Amino acid sequence: MTVSVLLEGFLKGGEWDGFTALLTDKFKVTKTFDGFQTIDLTYNVEDPSNWVITERWDSKEEYQKYLQFRQEDGTLDEVASVCTGAPSVRIFDIVETAS
């Protein structure tokens, strides 16, 4: 089943440009993974330190393989180092409602 993944966190002061550049580079690799569909980085207009990454994957299992890769390659540690706390990760099943 297709899943939607929401990662959310808060940046330390002054990290916005570096974070955007880091993820722009990392997303190039993300797009090559089996099961990948889409990924976006967005910033909260009321609080630009608050970011959300939205992803869509063919399955939870394929996303978890990707997440394991990001743990092993150090990306998760890089992201955590510029955030004020641990980012949250939530995985949702997508229910088709259009007929």
MOLINRA-V918250 format. One record per residue. RES is the residue in one small letter. SS is DSSP state (hx for helix, st for strand, lp for the rest). OMEGA is omega in radians with two decimals (999 if undefined). D_LAST is the distance of its C-alpha to the last C-alpha in Angstrom with 1 decimal. Layout:
RES|SS|OMEGA|D_LAST ; RES|SS|OMEGA|D_LAST
//
This chain:
m|lp|3.11|17.6 ; t|lp|-3.14|17.1 ; v|st|3.01|19.2 ; s|st|-3.13|19.9 ; v|st|3.09|23.7 ; l|st|3.02|25.5 ; l|st|-3.12|29.2 ; e|st|3.10|31.2 ; g|st|3.13|34.8 ; f|st|-3.13|37.7 ; l|st|2.94|40.1 ; k|lp|3.14|43.8 ; g|lp|3.06|45.5 ; g|lp|-3.07|45.8 ; e|lp|-3.01|43.3 ; w|hx|-3.09|40.5 ; d|hx|3.13|41.5 ; g|hx|3.13|42.4 ; f|hx|3.12|39.2 ; t|hx|3.13|37.1 ; a|hx|3.12|39.3 ; l|hx|-3.09|39.2 ; l|hx|3.07|35.4 ; t|hx|3.10|35.1 ; d|hx|-3.10|37.4 ; k|hx|-3.11|35.7 ; f|hx|3.09|32.2 ; k|hx|3.11|33.5 ; v|hx|3.13|34.1 ; t|hx|-3.06|30.9 ; k|lp|-3.14|28.9 ; t|lp|-3.05|30.8 ; f|lp|3.04|29.7 ; d|lp|3.09|27.7 ; g|lp|3.14|24.2 ; f|st|3.04|24.4 ; q|st|-3.11|21.4 ; t|st|3.04|22.4 ; i|st|3.11|25.1 ; d|st|2.98|26.3 ; l|st|3.10|29.3 ; t|st|3.09|29.3 ; y|st|3.12|32.1 ; n|lp|-3.11|32.1 ; v|lp|3.12|33.4 ; e|lp|-3.11|35.4 ; d|lp|-3.06|36.9 ; p|lp|3.06|37.0 ; s|lp|3.13|38.3 ; n|st|-3.12|35.0 ; w|st|3.06|32.7 ; v|st|2.97|29.2 ; i|st|3.07|28.0 ; t|st|-3.12|24.3 ; e|st|3.02|23.3 ; r|st|-3.11|20.5 ; w|st|3.12|21.5 ; d|lp|-3.13|20.3 ; s|lp|3.08|21.9 ; k|hx|-3.12|24.2 ; e|hx|3.12|27.0 ; e|hx|3.07|26.9 ; y|hx|-3.12|27.0 ; q|hx|3.04|29.9 ; k|hx|3.11|31.8 ; y|hx|-3.14|31.4 ; l|hx|3.09|32.6 ; q|hx|3.08|35.5 ; f|hx|-3.12|36.5 ; r|hx|3.04|36.5 ; q|hx|-3.08|38.6 ; e|hx|-3.10|41.1 ; d|lp|3.06|41.3 ; g|lp|-3.11|42.1 ; t|hx|-3.12|39.2 ; l|hx|3.08|38.4 ; d|hx|3.10|42.1 ; e|hx|3.13|42.1 ; v|hx|-3.12|39.2 ; a|hx|-3.08|40.8 ; s|hx|-3.14|44.1 ; v|lp|-3.13|42.9 ; c|st|-3.12|41.1 ; t|lp|3.10|42.6 ; g|lp|3.14|41.1 ; a|lp|3.07|38.9 ; p|lp|3.07|35.4 ; s|st|3.09|32.6 ; v|st|3.10|30.0 ; r|st|-3.11|26.8 ; i|st|-3.10|24.1 ; f|st|2.97|20.6 ; d|st|3.11|17.9 ; i|lp|3.14|14.6 ; v|lp|3.12|11.7 ; e|lp|-3.14|8.2 ; t|lp|3.12|6.4 ; a|lp|3.10|3.8 ; s|lp|999|0.0
//
